[in-house]
Amino acid sequence: MSTNQSHTSKQWLQQIAEGNQEAFKTLFDMYWDHIYTVAFVLTKSANMAEDMVQDIFLKIWQQRQKLATVEKLESYFFIVARNHIYTCLQKQRKEQAFRKDLLEWFSGNDATPEQQLLFKESTQLLAEAISRLTPQQQAIYKMTREEGLTHEQVAEQLHISPNTVRNHIVASLKIIRDYLSHHASPLALLIALLKTLE
């Protein structure tokens, strides 16, 4: 980078640090693809990668004062993105392990009759809640939760967009949780909600 380019870059980062939204939009447009690619490679999920990119840019905007002292912008972006992505993946793994352990505790061979009854009750209530979804919502819910398909795979099979799949999932989970919150005991509700996250 030439001295002139470096000076321009410094001025540009200073503008962002001072809250210039147009300058930040330029930054967003320049680096979105790069950060998305890194996130997608690490997560193997387009939806998760998109969410992470939004969170990363939000974090950069919230900490924009730091940009005024950044010497190597690419390195700064990479470090912020890497740290955020790894933190999200670690949290996700811990949550998945916790959910698995808890569900096994209620449904395993060592579960007490009361625990087994609770697990059976939660399974039945969840089935009733799912039956309240529209046919398309039910299909998408089962494809993503029971068959383990990604939003992209479901979209391809049903000839709809991944965003439509996501919207159906969000709507479905709201309907399911509303139903469960009105019909399940606290522990059965917990187990049923954990099953929706499998």
C-alpha positions as CSV (number, residue, x, y, z in Angstrom):
1,M,0.0,0.0,0.0
2,S,1.4,3.4,-0.9
3,T,1.8,6.2,1.6
4,N,-1.2,8.1,0.0
5,Q,-3.4,4.9,0.1
6,S,-2.4,4.3,3.7
7,H,-3.3,8.0,4.6
8,T,-6.6,7.6,2.9
9,S,-7.3,4.4,4.7
10,K,-6.4,6.0,8.0
11,Q,-8.8,8.9,7.3
12,W,-11.5,6.5,6.3
13,L,-11.1,4.4,9.5
14,Q,-11.1,7.6,11.5
15,Q,-14.5,8.6,9.9
16,I,-15.9,5.2,10.9
17,A,-14.5,5.5,14.4
18,E,-16.3,8.9,14.7
19,G,-19.6,7.2,13.7
20,N,-19.8,7.9,9.9
21,Q,-22.4,5.4,8.7
22,E,-21.7,5.8,5.0
23,A,-18.0,5.0,5.6
24,F,-19.0,2.0,7.6
25,K,-21.3,0.8,4.8
26,T,-18.4,0.9,2.4
27,L,-16.4,-1.2,4.9
28,F,-19.3,-3.6,5.2
29,D,-19.6,-3.9,1.4
30,M,-15.8,-4.4,1.0
31,Y,-15.4,-7.2,3.6
32,W,-18.8,-9.0,3.8
33,D,-17.9,-11.6,1.2
34,H,-14.5,-12.3,2.8
35,I,-15.9,-12.8,6.3
36,Y,-18.8,-14.8,5.1
37,T,-16.5,-17.2,3.3
38,V,-14.4,-17.7,6.5
39,A,-17.6,-18.3,8.5
40,F,-19.1,-20.6,5.9
41,V,-15.9,-22.7,5.7
42,L,-15.8,-23.1,9.5
43,T,-19.6,-23.7,10.0
44,K,-20.6,-25.5,6.8
45,S,-23.9,-23.6,7.1
46,A,-25.0,-20.7,5.0
47,N,-27.6,-19.5,7.5
48,M,-25.2,-19.7,10.5
49,A,-22.5,-18.0,8.5
50,E,-24.9,-15.1,7.5
51,D,-25.9,-14.7,11.2
52,M,-22.3,-14.7,12.3
53,V,-21.3,-12.0,9.7
54,Q,-24.1,-9.7,10.9
55,D,-23.0,-10.2,14.5
56,I,-19.4,-9.6,13.6
57,F,-20.1,-6.3,11.9
58,L,-22.4,-5.3,14.7
59,K,-19.5,-6.0,17.1
60,I,-17.1,-3.9,14.9
61,W,-19.6,-1.1,14.8
62,Q,-20.1,-1.1,18.6
63,Q,-16.3,-1.1,19.1
64,R,-15.7,1.3,16.1
65,Q,-13.5,3.6,18.2
66,K,-10.8,0.9,18.0
67,L,-10.6,1.3,14.2
68,A,-8.8,4.6,14.6
69,T,-5.7,2.8,15.9
70,V,-5.8,-0.2,13.5
71,E,-2.7,-0.6,11.4
72,K,-3.6,-3.7,9.4
73,L,-7.3,-3.8,8.7
74,E,-7.4,-7.3,7.2
75,S,-5.6,-8.7,10.2
76,Y,-8.0,-6.9,12.6
77,F,-11.0,-8.2,10.7
78,F,-9.7,-11.8,10.7
79,I,-9.0,-11.8,14.4
80,V,-12.4,-10.4,15.3
81,A,-14.2,-12.8,12.9
82,R,-12.1,-15.8,14.1
83,N,-12.7,-15.1,17.8
84,H,-16.4,-14.6,17.3
85,I,-16.9,-17.7,15.2
86,Y,-14.9,-20.0,17.5
87,T,-16.8,-18.6,20.5
88,C,-20.1,-19.4,18.8
89,L,-19.0,-22.9,17.8
90,Q,-17.8,-23.7,21.3
91,K,-21.0,-22.5,22.8
92,Q,-23.0,-24.5,20.4
93,R,-21.1,-27.7,21.1
94,K,-21.5,-27.2,24.9
95,E,-25.3,-26.6,24.5
96,Q,-25.7,-29.7,22.2
97,A,-23.8,-31.8,24.8
98,F,-25.9,-30.5,27.6
99,R,-29.2,-31.1,25.8
100,K,-28.0,-34.6,24.8
101,D,-27.0,-35.5,28.4
102,L,-30.3,-34.1,29.9
103,L,-32.5,-36.0,27.4
104,E,-30.6,-39.2,28.0
105,W,-31.0,-38.7,31.7
106,F,-34.8,-38.6,31.3
107,S,-35.1,-41.3,28.6
108,G,-32.2,-43.7,29.4
109,N,-32.3,-47.2,31.0
110,D,-31.4,-45.7,34.4
111,A,-34.3,-43.3,34.4
112,T,-36.8,-43.6,37.2
113,P,-40.5,-44.4,36.3
114,E,-41.3,-40.7,37.0
115,Q,-38.6,-39.6,34.6
116,Q,-39.8,-42.0,31.9
117,L,-43.3,-40.8,32.4
118,L,-42.2,-37.2,32.0
119,F,-40.3,-38.0,28.9
120,K,-43.4,-39.8,27.4
121,E,-45.6,-36.9,28.4
122,S,-43.3,-34.4,26.8
123,T,-43.0,-36.5,23.6
124,Q,-46.8,-36.7,23.3
125,L,-47.3,-33.0,23.9
126,L,-44.6,-32.1,21.3
127,A,-46.4,-34.3,18.8
128,E,-49.7,-32.5,19.6
129,A,-48.0,-29.2,19.2
130,I,-46.5,-30.2,15.8
131,S,-49.9,-31.4,14.6
132,R,-51.1,-27.8,14.9
133,L,-48.7,-26.6,12.3
134,T,-49.7,-26.2,8.7
135,P,-48.8,-29.1,6.4
136,Q,-45.8,-27.2,4.9
137,Q,-44.6,-26.1,8.4
138,Q,-44.9,-29.8,9.6
139,A,-42.9,-31.0,6.5
140,I,-40.2,-28.4,7.0
141,Y,-40.0,-29.0,10.8
142,K,-39.6,-32.7,10.4
143,M,-37.1,-32.4,7.6
144,T,-34.9,-30.1,9.6
145,R,-35.4,-31.6,13.1
146,E,-36.0,-35.3,12.5
147,E,-34.1,-35.9,9.2
148,G,-31.3,-33.4,10.0
149,L,-31.4,-31.5,6.7
150,T,-30.0,-28.0,6.4
151,H,-32.2,-25.1,5.4
152,E,-30.5,-25.2,2.0
153,Q,-31.3,-28.9,1.4
154,V,-34.9,-28.4,2.4
155,A,-35.2,-25.3,0.2
156,E,-33.8,-27.3,-2.8
157,Q,-36.2,-30.2,-2.2
158,L,-39.3,-28.0,-1.8
159,H,-38.3,-25.5,-4.4
160,I,-38.4,-22.6,-2.1
161,S,-35.8,-20.1,-0.8
162,P,-33.7,-20.8,2.3
163,N,-35.2,-17.6,3.8
164,T,-38.7,-19.1,3.4
165,V,-37.5,-22.2,5.2
166,R,-36.1,-20.1,8.0
167,N,-39.3,-18.1,8.3
168,H,-41.4,-21.3,8.5
169,I,-39.1,-22.7,11.2
170,V,-39.3,-19.5,13.3
171,A,-43.1,-19.5,13.0
172,S,-43.3,-23.2,13.8
173,L,-41.2,-22.9,16.9
174,K,-43.3,-20.1,18.1
175,I,-46.5,-22.1,17.7
176,I,-45.0,-25.1,19.3
177,R,-43.6,-23.2,22.3
178,D,-46.9,-21.3,22.8
179,Y,-48.8,-24.6,22.8
180,L,-46.4,-26.3,25.2
181,S,-46.3,-23.4,27.6
182,H,-50.1,-23.7,28.0
183,H,-50.3,-27.5,28.2
184,A,-47.1,-28.9,29.8
185,S,-45.9,-29.0,33.3
186,P,-42.6,-27.1,33.9
187,L,-40.4,-30.2,33.6
188,A,-42.3,-31.7,30.6
189,L,-42.1,-28.2,29.0
190,L,-38.3,-28.2,29.5
191,I,-37.9,-31.7,28.0
192,A,-40.2,-30.9,25.1
193,L,-38.4,-27.6,24.3
194,L,-35.0,-29.4,24.5
195,K,-36.3,-31.9,21.9
196,T,-37.2,-29.0,19.5
197,L,-33.6,-28.0,19.6
198,E,-32.2,-31.4,18.7
